[in-house]
Amino acid sequence: MKKLTKGIVSVALAGSMMMSIAGCASFNLITHKEFKSALEDALKMDEEDYTEYKNSTVNGSDTKHEIYAVDDKCRYAFIEFDEVEDAVDYFEDIYDEFEDTVNDEDFDGTYKKMYSESGATGYILVDGDSDNDDFMDGKCYGGIFLKENTIVIVMANSNKSSDMEDIDAMLSAIGYPKP
């Protein structure tokens, strides 16, 4: 029994070490209420500072909740799709565009990315400059996240330290990794 327990612990530790070596970031699915609370608590926004939609559509796909906020050069979005597949398709388009930007050498800076279609989980964390009109043209700092049927975007198109601090505060408030 001791050997079995040691074996299980060894496998678990090796797996977690491989995840940290690969730079994987973990984050949980959040609700629209948690996103709104983070906007209000971390960024001191009021209800009139963000727009909320219920039962709408994004790119032809049905959504349950959408929340959008813009504060100068910072953008915040929460999109909860009705179907996981629609969120996966939406994220995959962004992910592919970012990969093209990197491959075309139109991104200068640091980034981390991960995508698992079968796990409906992914993220792109960036801190750099992009020369792609279709993907964050100019300075970009923040992240784009997929978790199940939800997309979260927390991004600054600025290199001002106050904007980057706001992005970090929002990501901390929702428990998501920072660039």
Steps between C-alpha positions, in 0.01 A plus 500: 500500500788738583656441158169570325457825695859606424444420134184708483667791678801475267280508191303796635817695583655423162181616328486825694869560432446447128207744508715768665789437260264534205381834637141392536281733695189384676182696548140424582178571321348823631143626485374827362427610857862435601621695196276797586614489864862508387433803278335675792745396774836498320437786258238701693258491206130558543218336304497794260869437419432167330242360260321173561296292257293189565391245243672662206729382220872530424626402155167330435515291819256528789626635830359496853694800633735760359674777692720764339694784658751747361714723717728715288733247333382199708234261377311242700260241360308203633310285251307196618380301200206263510717222356858401582572444130420862421744628764764257370449622142520866610822440697651286225462787252684735738764237578564431130527873426752541782705203374504658153612830653788326680595288198501809275730667755240772556519461879792619709494420870421216734202269490367175636231301330317175545197350333318172550199467273388177666534659845335824386779690675755746371673828551723753333704724731687786333735782586635656184429678175296370209510623141186310399183706447292188563669413830556776754683754287760687707599447862309217665503374857256251650326177419228323307353193666274208407343286769216271396230724348654830611745747347666766716712779355699734724733709283674838491617653174746720684836492673393738777577347837158604635323307221716194561425525873127507423534188285694323775242606761214364289680172430576458871138574589373221273785263589646488149873496413686816405737543207 
